[in-house]
Every structure is written in C-alpha cells, then in structure tokens.
Amino acid sequence: MAELAGVSVRTLHHYDGIGLVQPSARTAAGYRAYSAADVERLREVLAYRRLGFGLREIADLVDDPATDAVAHLYRLRGLLLEQRDRAGAMVTAIDRELEARAMGIRTTPEEQLGMFGAQLYEAIGSAYPATRRTEPRIAARIWEALGDARTVLNVGAGTGSYEPSDRDVTAVEPSAVMRAQRPGGSAPCVAASAESLPFEDRSFDAAMAVSTVHHWPDPVAGLREMRRVARRVVVLTYDAGGPGWRERFWLSRDYLPEFADLLAGWPSLADLTRAIGGRAEPVLIPWDCADGFFEAYWRRPEAYLDDHVRRAVSVWTRVGPKAEQRAVNSLRDDLSSGRWAERNRDLVALDAAELGLRLLVA
C-alpha cells in the first residue's frame, strides 16, 4: 500500500494511529489489510494533503456524512482546477515581467508581490467582465435557437454572458477564476468540465455553449455529453477549416499568423456538427459588437492596441508575449502610416462581417 500510494510505511502507521485511515482488518501475522473502501479514503486523504490541507481539516472533510466518494472527486477536481488557474495566472504575470525586463523596464515591488496575491486576479481578470459581455444581436440568435426550452444548461459558462434571464439556467464552469467573477444573482454554477457533465441523461430541455469549445481538451467528447444531457443543443463556435479561412480576418492574416498554429488539430466544423447531430449556421459580427472576443473589433482596429482588450481574449496569452508585442507594434505602425486603412478600405462600408463564427443547432 505504501509503495502504491507513494508514501512511507511510517506515514500509514501514523494515519492509523490518529484514526485518519484505519485499515479494516489485520492478518494473523499482524499486518494491516486495506479494503477497497480504505483505499478510497486514503486516496482522498492524500489528495487533500497534497493540496495543502492540514490533517485536522482533512479529517473533517473525509468524515463529512453528507459527502460521498463522487462528491469528494468533484470537490477535489474543482480545487485542482483552481490551483491550475492560479498557476497559469502566475505564469502569465511572470511572462509579462520577463518581457518588461527585456525592454529595460523594472517592475515595482507592489507588482512583483502582486503575482502571489489577489491583485494578480484583479490585473488579469478585471478586463474580462469589462469587455466580454452579451452582444444582443448574437444573443437573439442563440436564444431563438433554444426554442421552447425552459431548463437550460450553460456549459463553459464563464462569467455568465448570454445566459437567458427568462429560463431556468444551470451553469457549468471549470475555472475558479471565472466562477468568482459571476455577478450576484446569476445562475447556480457547478465546477465541472464539458467532457464529464455530472447530470443524468436528458436532465435539461437544452444545453448551450458560447465561445468556449476551443478551450475544451476534447471538444467532440464535450459536445456528445451536451447531447446526452439535453434534448436540444446550441453552440456558438468557430469554423477553422472553411475555404480561405486563414485569409478572412486581417488581424490573423497580416499581424498574427500564430493564430493558425493554435488551431492545429482542431476538429473540423463537420466533426463538431456531427457530434451533436445538428446543422451549422453562419453568424455575422456587427461592426459595433459589444462582446470583445478576438474578431469583435474587425472595423475598430485601434482597440487591439489596448492591453485591457487583449487581456480578455485567450488568443493573446496563448501566442505568447513576443508574438503579441510584434503584432501590436506592426499594427500601430500601419495605423499611423495609413497602411491598414489602404489594405482594408472595403471594410468601412460593412455593418457586419462574416469571420467564421458559427451557430451549431441540434
């Protein structure tokens, strides 16, 4: 048992002695014999221990009569995801300081210590609710596609944009950072992933997912789960495989070619549609789109020079600080020289653009 668990025999003796993990039986020779239930309890103890909980806290957690093994797994999963989000946020903060130092800029003591405290989340996450909000014209398409559904599951719900207020909504969001930014009075939110929804078959009239599928480790599996738990599925996503898709948006075409690399191995639109057994409809992006996703500022290029705008879009974090700075510098130069306007003069007359957004409906 000690070898399997990666702990010392002395540790197991100690857990037995304090009543934390007591084996169910002993052999005639006096050896401890662990049952399947004992192993399950030990797994929970070690998981909480490695998350930094004290032994007394762990005893209270594992002895809670209202929490079964499945509930413990969901709780542990949520805690691990929160730890992952915190580590990811720290990496982002470190990358930004490295970039600043490479340019000869010294960060302040407050900024250096901020990566370990709540200030980090304010710096990285504050732009999200400020720039990522419901675009009414896109919302109308989504809500219409929900049909007569009264109970709706919002998968990858983020901070709650696009959740219909006139229906019974349950949200699912794995990121603790995002869950913390959901406004008061919003739908109840479960810490879980799309690929393993903790609901029975056909629990909801409809399941929706908005601009989130590209964050899922296994998009097809997640979509199939949505189909399992709901009779109707509505998904707003992106088509990364249509003819000329690399050329349709000037930002990725002229300034950020790394965007295409992020989509390597991404399932085709046909694969995504097939996963829910539905159809795909194009969604035009209005020129004054209120939701600040990657393509939203297609007719307002100056917005991409704003760090707060970029921080609310995962693309910029994923391509890395060097690619981001190069793209921003090139765009700034082209806006100053008039080169951008010359290249994209046809956009000025458009009220909406087709840039690959798709609504999948089943």
Phi, psi and omega per residue, in radians:
M1 nan -0.752 3.128
A2 -1.067 -0.730 -3.132
E3 -1.147 -0.763 3.137
L4 -1.113 -0.690 -3.062
A5 -1.462 -0.238 -3.129
G6 1.279 0.517 3.093
V7 -2.203 2.973 3.132
S8 -1.452 2.763 3.037
V9 -1.056 -0.638 3.122
R10 -1.040 -0.667 3.109
T11 -1.094 -0.765 3.114
L12 -1.108 -0.683 3.085
H13 -1.075 -0.736 -3.130
H14 -1.124 -0.786 3.118
Y15 -1.052 -0.633 3.100
D16 -1.184 -0.772 -3.077
G17 -1.118 -0.590 -3.120
I18 -1.644 0.060 3.078
G19 1.394 0.263 -3.109
L20 -1.388 -0.845 3.047
V21 -2.354 1.719 -3.131
Q22 -1.813 2.135 3.137
P23 -1.061 2.569 -3.056
S24 -1.242 -0.396 -3.064
A25 -2.666 2.958 3.015
R26 -2.295 2.558 3.110
T27 -1.336 2.995 3.128
A28 -1.053 -0.485 3.140
A29 -1.502 -0.020 3.080
G30 1.664 0.058 3.127
Y31 -1.329 2.537 3.091
R32 -1.234 2.369 3.127
A33 -2.072 2.066 -3.053
Y34 -1.721 2.216 3.075
S35 -1.454 3.039 3.097
A36 -1.044 -0.680 3.120
A37 -1.152 -0.632 3.102
D38 -1.122 -0.721 3.137
V39 -1.094 -0.741 3.122
E40 -1.044 -0.774 3.138
R41 -1.147 -0.723 3.119
L42 -1.090 -0.704 3.117
R43 -1.040 -0.737 3.132
E44 -1.154 -0.751 3.138
V45 -1.051 -0.836 -3.105
L46 -1.151 -0.653 3.132
A47 -1.117 -0.830 3.118
Y48 -1.124 -0.650 3.136
R49 -1.077 -0.753 -3.089
R50 -1.316 -0.223 3.012
L51 -1.524 -0.036 3.048
G52 1.761 0.092 3.130
F53 -1.297 2.569 3.038
G54 -1.371 2.805 -3.074
L55 -1.091 -0.630 3.133
R56 -1.171 -0.726 3.084
E57 -1.095 -0.717 -3.118
I58 -1.107 -0.718 3.136
A59 -1.042 -0.742 3.114
D60 -1.109 -0.679 -3.106
L61 -1.193 -0.865 -3.045
V62 -1.338 -0.312 3.110
D63 -1.622 0.012 -3.135
D64 -1.123 1.998 -3.079
P65 -1.177 -0.309 -3.115
A66 -1.526 -0.019 -3.071
T67 -2.085 2.034 3.103
D68 -1.642 -3.073 -3.062
A69 -1.071 -0.693 -3.133
V70 -1.145 -0.740 3.117
A71 -1.082 -0.686 3.084
H72 -1.078 -0.713 3.135
L73 -1.092 -0.765 3.119
Y74 -1.124 -0.701 3.127
R75 -1.138 -0.795 3.125
L76 -1.081 -0.702 3.136
R77 -1.086 -0.778 3.118
G78 -1.074 -0.725 3.122
L79 -1.137 -0.701 3.120
L80 -1.167 -0.686 3.093
L81 -1.125 -0.686 3.094
E82 -1.092 -0.728 3.103
Q83 -1.101 -0.697 3.105
R84 -1.104 -0.770 3.140
D85 -1.080 -0.727 3.139
R86 -1.112 -0.759 3.125
A87 -1.119 -0.728 3.120
G88 -1.097 -0.697 3.114
A89 -1.141 -0.676 3.106
M90 -1.141 -0.696 3.104
V91 -1.066 -0.753 3.115
T92 -1.060 -0.761 3.135
A93 -1.117 -0.715 3.123
I94 -1.129 -0.748 3.116
D95 -1.015 -0.707 -3.105
R96 -1.209 -0.638 3.095
E97 -1.213 -0.675 3.091
L98 -1.072 -0.710 3.114
E99 -1.120 -0.742 3.128
A100 -1.105 -0.758 -3.134
R101 -1.148 -0.612 3.113
A102 -1.113 -0.457 3.117
M103 -1.647 0.135 3.102
G104 1.427 0.283 -3.124
I105 -1.749 2.195 3.111
R106 -1.637 2.250 3.101
T107 -1.357 2.703 -3.129
T108 -1.342 2.801 3.059
P109 -0.982 -0.658 3.132
E110 -1.098 -0.729 3.134
E111 -1.172 -0.659 -3.128
Q112 -1.148 -0.730 -3.141
L113 -1.393 -0.339 -3.104
G114 -1.076 -0.452 -3.112
M115 -1.192 -0.220 -3.137
F116 -1.784 -0.048 -3.068
G117 -2.175 -2.956 -3.108
A118 -1.122 -0.417 -3.123
Q119 -1.020 -0.526 -3.129
L120 -1.042 -0.797 -3.109
Y121 -1.223 -0.549 3.079
E122 -1.168 -0.668 -3.096
A123 -1.259 -0.688 -3.066
I124 -1.556 -0.667 -3.024
G125 -1.664 -0.228 -3.042
S126 -1.143 -0.503 -3.114
A127 -1.251 -0.399 -3.045
Y128 -1.116 -0.970 3.109
P129 -1.162 -0.389 -3.125
A130 -1.307 -0.562 -3.056
T131 -2.052 -0.326 -3.133
R132 -1.821 1.729 -3.122
R133 -2.478 3.022 -3.047
T134 -1.164 2.199 2.983
E135 -1.586 1.989 -2.999
P136 -0.983 -0.649 -3.085
R137 -1.256 -0.608 3.055
I138 -1.302 -0.688 3.117
A139 -1.020 -0.691 -3.135
A140 -1.053 -0.675 3.104
R141 -1.142 -0.751 -3.116
I142 -1.152 -0.830 -3.081
W143 -1.176 -0.597 3.073
E144 -1.125 -0.692 -3.134
A145 -1.178 -0.418 3.102
L146 -1.196 -0.283 3.087
G147 1.090 -2.352 -3.083
D148 -1.611 0.251 -3.110
A149 -1.030 2.303 3.089
R150 -1.752 -0.636 3.101
T151 -1.855 2.212 -3.027
V152 -2.261 2.305 3.033
L153 -1.769 2.149 3.116
N154 -1.803 1.871 -3.035
V155 -1.639 2.316 -3.040
G156 1.146 0.825 -2.895
A157 -1.240 -0.332 -3.122
G158 1.022 -2.325 -3.102
T159 -1.552 0.042 3.019
G160 1.827 0.147 3.084
S161 -1.055 2.536 3.068
Y162 1.270 0.093 3.074
E163 -1.325 2.126 -3.114
P164 -1.186 2.299 -3.071
S165 -1.413 -0.255 -3.077
D166 -1.723 0.288 -3.139
R167 -2.334 2.869 -3.138
D168 -1.491 1.786 -3.021
V169 -1.843 2.392 2.942
T170 -2.076 2.275 -3.093
A171 -1.809 2.613 3.030
V172 -2.222 2.183 -3.122
E173 -2.616 2.068 -3.111
P174 -1.321 -0.400 -3.041
S175 -1.493 2.119 3.099
A176 -1.141 -0.575 3.118
V177 -1.086 -0.783 3.125
M178 -1.186 -0.755 -3.129
R179 -1.033 -0.645 -3.110
A180 -1.183 -0.378 -3.107
Q181 -1.627 0.002 3.103
R182 -1.197 2.316 -3.076
P183 -1.196 2.734 3.088
G184 -1.054 2.439 -3.124
G185 1.506 -0.021 3.115
S186 -1.336 3.015 -3.071
A187 -1.042 2.592 3.058
P188 -1.022 2.458 -3.011
C189 -2.155 2.267 -3.128
V190 -1.777 2.366 3.071
A191 -1.440 1.756 -3.120
A192 -2.814 2.943 3.134
S193 -1.881 2.778 -3.120
A194 -1.095 -0.600 -3.060
E195 -1.256 -0.241 -3.120
S196 -2.513 1.297 -3.096
L197 -1.329 2.247 -3.060
P198 -1.470 0.931 -3.123
F199 -2.388 2.674 3.121
E200 -1.337 2.878 3.125
D201 -0.974 2.431 3.072
R202 0.935 0.714 3.114
S203 -1.320 -0.360 -3.049
F204 -2.266 2.692 3.038
D205 -1.179 -0.681 -3.109
A206 -2.577 2.673 3.014
A207 -2.182 2.369 -3.135
M208 -2.212 2.685 3.083
A209 -2.582 2.185 -3.028
V210 -2.120 2.031 3.068
S211 0.872 0.802 -3.088
T212 -2.337 -0.378 -3.017
V213 -0.996 -0.591 -3.104
H214 -1.196 -0.196 3.086
H215 -1.600 -0.184 -3.037
W216 -1.400 2.400 3.086
P217 -1.035 -0.634 -3.137
D218 -2.361 1.523 -3.066
P219 -1.008 -0.733 -3.108
V220 -1.111 -0.749 3.111
A221 -1.102 -0.713 3.121
G222 -1.105 -0.721 3.120
L223 -1.154 -0.672 3.095
R224 -1.127 -0.638 3.073
E225 -1.113 -0.729 3.090
M226 -1.039 -0.739 3.133
R227 -1.130 -0.573 -3.124
R228 -1.192 -0.719 -2.997
V229 -1.594 -0.092 -3.088
A230 -2.473 2.642 3.136
R231 -1.447 -0.307 3.103
R232 -2.317 2.485 -3.129
V233 -2.275 2.326 3.114
V234 -2.303 2.159 -3.053
V235 -2.344 2.209 2.997
L236 -1.720 2.079 -3.066
T237 -2.515 -2.809 -3.013
Y238 -2.300 2.408 3.105
D239 -1.643 1.904 -3.108
A240 -1.795 0.339 -3.087
G241 -2.402 0.055 -3.133
G242 -1.225 2.859 3.133
P243 -1.002 2.228 3.081
G244 1.199 0.385 -3.060
W245 -1.119 -0.499 3.133
R246 -1.212 -0.368 -3.054
E247 -1.749 -0.166 -2.938
R248 -1.338 -0.387 -3.130
F249 -2.053 2.131 -3.035
W250 -1.072 -0.532 -3.077
L251 -1.153 -0.851 3.128
S252 -1.306 -0.544 -3.117
R253 -1.222 -0.804 -2.984
D254 -1.768 -0.372 -2.991
Y255 -2.213 -0.502 -3.045
L256 -2.334 1.196 3.128
P257 -1.092 -0.345 3.115
E258 -1.070 -0.339 3.120
F259 -0.995 -0.692 -3.141
A260 -1.099 -0.605 3.134
D261 -1.144 -0.542 3.135
L262 -1.134 -0.407 -3.063
L263 -1.736 0.114 3.096
A264 -1.071 2.239 -3.122
G265 1.434 -0.006 3.134
W266 -1.163 2.352 3.140
P267 -1.027 2.552 3.119
S268 -1.202 2.859 3.096
L269 -1.059 -0.627 3.112
A270 -1.106 -0.705 3.119
D271 -1.120 -0.751 -3.128
L272 -1.148 -0.750 -3.136
T273 -1.152 -0.703 -3.136
R274 -1.127 -0.565 -3.113
A275 -1.084 -0.485 3.124
I276 -1.907 -0.067 -3.135
G277 1.145 0.753 -3.074
G278 -2.235 -2.640 -3.103
R279 -2.300 2.846 3.138
A280 -2.056 2.357 3.125
E281 -2.185 2.388 3.101
P282 -1.200 2.555 3.097
V283 -2.170 2.039 3.132
L284 -1.366 2.581 3.139
I285 -1.804 2.029 3.135
P286 -1.144 2.644 -3.063
W287 -1.113 -0.488 -3.136
D288 -1.890 0.655 -3.092
C289 -0.904 2.271 -3.108
A290 -1.387 -0.412 -3.119
D291 -1.578 2.048 -3.014
G292 -1.464 0.887 3.064
F293 -1.311 -3.140 -2.932
F294 -0.947 -0.796 -3.057
E295 -1.572 -0.032 -2.938
A296 -1.061 -0.529 -3.020
Y297 -1.752 0.594 -3.062
W298 -1.016 -0.487 3.100
R299 -1.886 0.114 3.131
R300 -2.250 1.128 -2.977
P301 -1.046 -0.489 -3.129
E302 -1.050 -0.425 -3.121
A303 -1.071 -0.555 -3.094
Y304 -1.243 -0.173 3.054
L305 -1.437 -0.210 -3.106
D306 -1.493 2.091 -3.111
D307 -1.069 -0.617 -3.140
H308 -1.123 -0.624 3.091
V309 -1.156 -0.784 -3.097
R310 -1.198 -0.605 -3.095
R311 -1.148 -0.361 -3.133
A312 -1.563 0.107 -3.131
V313 -2.161 2.124 -3.044
S314 -1.116 -0.432 -3.107
V315 -0.944 -0.760 -3.054
W316 -1.168 -0.646 3.089
T317 -1.186 -0.669 -3.058
R318 -1.280 -0.540 3.135
V319 -1.364 -0.328 3.095
G320 1.671 2.748 -3.045
P321 -1.133 -0.566 -3.121
K322 -1.167 -0.837 3.128
A323 -1.126 -0.682 -3.139
E324 -1.097 -0.836 -3.097
Q325 -1.137 -0.685 3.111
R326 -1.082 -0.779 -3.134
A327 -1.114 -0.778 -3.120
V328 -1.117 -0.760 3.134
N329 -1.102 -0.744 -3.140
S330 -1.138 -0.740 3.127
L331 -1.132 -0.751 3.132
R332 -1.044 -0.756 3.118
D333 -1.090 -0.752 -3.100
D334 -1.223 -0.556 3.075
L335 -1.213 -0.665 3.140
S336 -1.201 -0.671 -3.077
S337 -1.460 -0.253 -3.078
G338 1.568 0.006 -3.121
R339 -1.136 -0.693 3.129
W340 -1.083 -0.803 -3.131
A341 -1.075 -0.669 3.129
E342 -1.158 -0.728 -3.127
R343 -1.196 -0.574 -2.959
N344 -2.100 0.547 -3.076
R345 -1.069 -0.464 -3.118
D346 -1.234 -0.307 -3.097
L347 -1.312 -0.445 -3.021
V348 -1.055 -0.555 -3.083
A349 -1.492 -0.096 -3.070
L350 -1.573 2.417 3.034
D351 -1.615 -0.385 3.127
A352 -2.632 2.662 -3.094
A353 -2.271 2.568 3.070
E354 -1.690 1.832 -3.061
L355 -2.126 0.381 3.031
G356 1.822 -0.069 3.100
L357 -1.174 2.382 -3.125
R358 -2.357 2.487 3.044
L359 -1.880 2.032 3.103
L360 -1.659 2.269 -3.077
V361 -2.310 2.286 3.077
A362 -2.405 nan nan
